[in-house]
Amino acid sequence: MEEGDEERRQEWEDVYDEVRRRMSLHAPGGPVPEFLLHIEGDRAWFRWSDEPFAQEAPED
């Protein structure tokens, strides 16, 4: 996604919301608060955080 491409950004956010609705990431101690799933071609990897990600303020 290119920066500043609001149409694609909304499309990405819709897909991201659907992925988050359907899956979760669990560590040995239980579910992690936040994770990002990266998919490129036939490869996938993730980053996770012990704390919820900061929410960006909506742009006017």
Secondary structure, DSSP 8 states (H G I E B T S, - for coil): --TT-HHHHHHHHHHHHHHHHH---EETTEE-SEEEEEEETTEEEEEEESS---------
